[in-house]
Amino acid sequence: MSQQNNQGEVDGLAPETRVLRQFRIVFNSVKSHFRQVERDAGLGGAQLWALSVIAQSPGIGVTELARALDIHQSTASNLVRALSSRGLIASAREGLDRRGVALRTLPAADAVLQRAPQPFVGVLPDALASLDAATLARLEHDLAMLIARLAADEADAQVPLGQA
Protein backbone atom coordinates (compact mmCIF):
# COMPACT_ATOMS: atom_id res chain seq x y z
CA MET A 1 0.00 0.00 0.00
CA SER A 2 1.34 3.43 -0.93
CA GLN A 3 2.03 5.89 1.84
CA GLN A 4 1.37 9.60 1.32
CA ASN A 5 3.09 12.32 3.36
CA ASN A 6 1.88 15.87 3.92
CA GLN A 7 3.72 17.19 0.81
CA GLY A 8 1.65 14.94 -1.47
CA GLU A 9 4.53 12.54 -1.99
CA VAL A 10 3.71 8.84 -2.28
CA ASP A 11 6.48 6.32 -1.67
CA GLY A 12 8.95 9.23 -1.59
CA LEU A 13 7.98 10.49 -5.05
CA ALA A 14 6.65 13.97 -5.75
CA PRO A 15 3.34 14.17 -7.67
CA GLU A 16 5.07 15.58 -10.77
CA THR A 17 7.45 12.60 -10.78
CA ARG A 18 4.58 10.13 -10.50
CA VAL A 19 2.74 11.84 -13.38
CA LEU A 20 5.94 11.92 -15.46
CA ARG A 21 6.22 8.18 -14.90
CA GLN A 22 2.63 7.75 -16.05
CA PHE A 23 3.41 9.65 -19.25
CA ARG A 24 6.43 7.42 -19.78
CA ILE A 25 4.23 4.34 -19.42
CA VAL A 26 1.75 5.71 -21.97
CA PHE A 27 4.43 6.81 -24.48
CA ASN A 28 6.40 3.58 -24.14
CA SER A 29 3.26 1.51 -24.60
CA VAL A 30 2.51 3.42 -27.81
CA LYS A 31 6.12 3.05 -29.02
CA SER A 32 6.06 -0.67 -28.24
CA HIS A 33 2.87 -1.11 -30.27
CA PHE A 34 4.38 0.81 -33.21
CA ARG A 35 7.50 -1.38 -33.08
CA GLN A 36 5.31 -4.49 -33.13
CA VAL A 37 3.32 -3.09 -36.08
CA GLU A 38 6.54 -2.37 -37.98
CA ARG A 39 7.90 -5.85 -37.19
CA ASP A 40 4.71 -7.78 -38.01
CA ALA A 41 3.27 -5.72 -40.86
CA GLY A 42 6.34 -4.01 -42.27
CA LEU A 43 4.52 -0.65 -42.13
CA GLY A 44 4.50 2.27 -39.75
CA GLY A 45 1.50 2.70 -37.47
CA ALA A 46 0.02 5.62 -39.42
CA GLN A 47 0.43 3.72 -42.70
CA LEU A 48 -1.31 0.67 -41.27
CA TRP A 49 -4.20 2.76 -39.95
CA ALA A 50 -4.58 4.49 -43.32
CA LEU A 51 -4.47 1.14 -45.13
CA SER A 52 -7.17 -0.27 -42.85
CA VAL A 53 -9.42 2.76 -43.45
CA ILE A 54 -8.98 2.42 -47.23
CA ALA A 55 -9.76 -1.31 -46.99
CA GLN A 56 -12.93 -0.58 -45.01
CA SER A 57 -14.01 2.24 -47.35
CA PRO A 58 -13.12 1.36 -50.95
CA GLY A 59 -13.26 4.47 -53.13
CA ILE A 60 -12.47 6.85 -50.27
CA GLY A 61 -10.72 10.06 -51.30
CA VAL A 62 -7.67 11.66 -49.76
CA THR A 63 -9.73 14.39 -48.08
CA GLU A 64 -12.03 11.81 -46.48
CA LEU A 65 -9.02 9.72 -45.45
CA ALA A 66 -7.45 12.75 -43.77
CA ARG A 67 -10.73 13.40 -41.95
CA ALA A 68 -11.02 9.75 -40.84
CA LEU A 69 -7.47 9.78 -39.45
CA ASP A 70 -7.80 13.35 -38.08
CA ILE A 71 -4.65 14.43 -39.87
CA HIS A 72 -3.72 17.22 -42.28
CA GLN A 73 -4.51 16.51 -45.93
CA SER A 74 -0.84 16.79 -46.93
CA THR A 75 0.01 14.11 -44.35
CA ALA A 76 -2.70 11.88 -45.80
CA SER A 77 -1.29 12.48 -49.29
CA ASN A 78 2.14 11.39 -48.07
CA LEU A 79 0.67 8.22 -46.56
CA VAL A 80 -1.17 7.48 -49.82
CA ARG A 81 2.03 7.99 -51.81
CA ALA A 82 3.94 5.60 -49.52
CA LEU A 83 1.23 2.92 -49.63
CA SER A 84 0.94 3.26 -53.39
CA SER A 85 4.71 2.95 -53.92
CA ARG A 86 4.63 -0.29 -51.90
CA GLY A 87 1.95 -1.71 -54.16
CA LEU A 88 -0.68 -1.82 -51.41
CA ILE A 89 -3.21 0.66 -52.81
CA ALA A 90 -4.23 2.09 -56.15
CA SER A 91 -5.76 5.44 -56.94
CA ALA A 92 -8.01 6.21 -59.86
CA ARG A 93 -9.49 9.49 -61.07
CA GLU A 94 -13.26 9.44 -60.76
CA GLY A 95 -16.20 11.78 -61.05
CA LEU A 96 -17.50 13.88 -63.90
CA ASP A 97 -14.52 16.21 -63.92
CA ARG A 98 -12.04 13.40 -63.11
CA ARG A 99 -10.53 15.52 -60.33
CA GLY A 100 -11.57 13.22 -57.49
CA VAL A 101 -9.20 10.39 -56.59
CA ALA A 102 -10.68 7.12 -55.34
CA LEU A 103 -8.42 4.87 -53.27
CA ARG A 104 -8.68 1.09 -53.18
CA THR A 105 -6.53 -1.63 -51.65
CA LEU A 106 -4.68 -4.08 -53.87
CA PRO A 107 -4.43 -7.84 -53.11
CA ALA A 108 -1.08 -7.40 -51.31
CA ALA A 109 -2.84 -5.24 -48.69
CA ASP A 110 -4.92 -8.18 -47.47
CA ALA A 111 -1.82 -10.10 -46.39
CA VAL A 112 -0.43 -7.05 -44.59
CA LEU A 113 -3.70 -6.43 -42.73
CA GLN A 114 -3.98 -10.09 -41.73
CA ARG A 115 -0.54 -10.22 -40.14
CA ALA A 116 -0.73 -6.78 -38.54
CA PRO A 117 -1.41 -6.46 -34.81
CA GLN A 118 -4.70 -4.94 -33.72
CA PRO A 119 -5.99 -2.35 -33.14
CA PHE A 120 -5.26 -0.72 -36.48
CA VAL A 121 -6.00 2.73 -35.05
CA GLY A 122 -3.26 2.21 -32.45
CA VAL A 123 -3.39 1.41 -28.77
CA LEU A 124 -3.82 4.99 -27.53
CA PRO A 125 -6.84 5.94 -29.69
CA ASP A 126 -8.36 2.55 -28.90
CA ALA A 127 -7.87 3.03 -25.15
CA LEU A 128 -9.22 6.60 -25.28
CA ALA A 129 -12.32 5.40 -27.15
CA SER A 130 -13.01 2.96 -24.32
CA LEU A 131 -13.11 5.68 -21.63
CA ASP A 132 -16.38 7.14 -20.40
CA ALA A 133 -17.39 10.71 -21.28
CA ALA A 134 -16.66 12.15 -17.82
CA THR A 135 -13.14 10.71 -17.75
CA LEU A 136 -12.45 12.01 -21.27
CA ALA A 137 -13.71 15.47 -20.31
CA ARG A 138 -11.40 15.60 -17.25
CA LEU A 139 -8.47 14.33 -19.28
CA GLU A 140 -9.12 16.84 -22.06
CA HIS A 141 -9.31 19.72 -19.57
CA ASP A 142 -6.19 18.71 -17.69
CA LEU A 143 -4.15 18.05 -20.84
CA ALA A 144 -5.23 21.44 -22.23
CA MET A 145 -3.70 23.05 -19.13
CA LEU A 146 -0.48 21.07 -19.60
CA ILE A 147 -0.30 21.95 -23.31
CA ALA A 148 -0.71 25.64 -22.44
CA ARG A 149 2.16 25.39 -19.93
CA LEU A 150 4.31 23.76 -22.60
CA ALA A 151 3.43 26.50 -25.09
CA ALA A 152 3.17 23.61 -27.54
CA ASP A 153 2.44 24.02 -31.22
CA GLU A 154 -1.24 23.22 -31.79
CA ALA A 155 -0.40 22.09 -35.35
CA ASP A 156 1.21 19.02 -33.80
CA ALA A 157 -2.31 17.78 -33.03
CA GLN A 158 -2.62 16.58 -36.62
CA VAL A 159 0.68 14.67 -36.75
CA PRO A 160 0.15 10.95 -36.14
CA LEU A 161 2.11 9.59 -33.18
CA GLY A 162 3.63 6.97 -35.43
CA GLN A 163 5.26 9.74 -37.45
CA ALA A 164 6.27 12.07 -34.63
N, C-alpha and C positions, 0 to 999 in steps of 0.2 A: 504494500500500500504506500502510495506517495505521501510524503510529509510536506506541508506548506508552512513556511515561516511568515513573519509579519511583513516582509518585504515582497511577498508574492512569489518567492522562490520555492520551487518544488524540487526535492532531491538535490538541492544546492545549485539549481539552474535558474537563471533569471527568466522571466516570461518571454523576453525577446529572443533568448537562446532557444527556448522550447519551440517557439513559433518558427524560427529559422530552421530548426531540425524538421519540423513538419513540412516546410517548403522543400527541403532537401528530399524528404521521402516522396513527395508528390512528383518533383522534377525527375528524380532517379527512376521512379516507377514508369513515367512517360518515356524516358530515354531507353529503359530496358525493353519496353514494348516496341519502340521504333527499331532497336537493334534486332529483336526477334523477327519483326516484319521484314527487315532488310535481309536477314539470314534465310528465312523461309520462303519469301516471295521474290526476293531479288529487286524489290522496289522500295523507295522511301515511303514513309507513312502517308504523306500528302498525296503521292502518286497512287498508292493503293486505294485511298478513300475516293479519289477522283475516278479511278477505274471502276470501283464498285457502284458509284452513282451513275456512271455512263451505262454500265451493265443493267442496272435497274430501270433506267429511263432511256431506252434506245431512241435516237433522234434528238436528244437534248442538245441545246446550243451552248456556246461558251458562256454567254451571259447568264443563262439559267444554271449552268454548272458552278459559276462563281457564286451565285446567290445560294445554291444548295450547300456549298462548302463555307460560306460566309468569308470569302476572300476577295481581293481586288481582281478585276477582270484581267489585268495583265498577268497576274500570278496564275490564274486559271489558264490563260493562253500558253504560258510556259509549261504548265503541267501537261496540257494537250499536246504540245510539240514534243515533249519528252516521251509520252506514251505512244505517240504516233511513230516516232523514230525507232521505237523498240518493237514495232509491229503488233502492238496490242489494241490499237483503235484505228479507225478510219474516219475521215471527215468528208462530207459531200455537200456541195452547194445545193440548197433547196429553196423553194418558194418561187413566186412569180418573178421576182427581180434577181433571183439566184444570189442574193447577198447573204442570206442566212446559211449557217453551217450546221449540219446535223452530224452528231457524233454517234458512232456505234462501235461496240467491241468486236474484235476479230477472234477467230477460234483460239489463238494463243492465250487470250485473256482468261478464258475459262480455267485453264490449268493453273495460272497464277492465282486466281481467286480461290481455287480449291485448296491450294497448299498454304495460303496466307492465314496467319492467325487472326482470330476475331478479337474484338470488334473492328470492323473496317474503319469506323470513324475515329478510332483511337480510344485508349483507356480513359483519358480524362473527360472527353465529351460524353462518353458512355456513362461514367460515374456521375457526372453532373446531371445528366438527364434522369438519373434514378433518384435524385434528391427531391424532397418535398418543396413546395413553393415558399414556405416560410424560411427554410434553411437557405434556399437560393437567394432570397431577398436579403437576408442577413449577410451572406457571403458577398453578394454584389455590393452592398453598402460598405462593408469593411474593406474590400479590395479597392473600391473607388477611393477611399481615404488613403490607402497605402500607395496607390498609383499617383495620387496628387502629391504625396510626400516625396516620391521618387522623381517627380517632374518628368514622367515618362512620356514618350512620343505616342500619342493616341493612334497614329498610323500603324503601329506595331500590332494593333488588334486584328488586322486582316492578314497577318503573316502566319501561316500554319506553323505549329510547334515543330513539326518534322522538318521544317526548312529554316528554322531560326538559328 
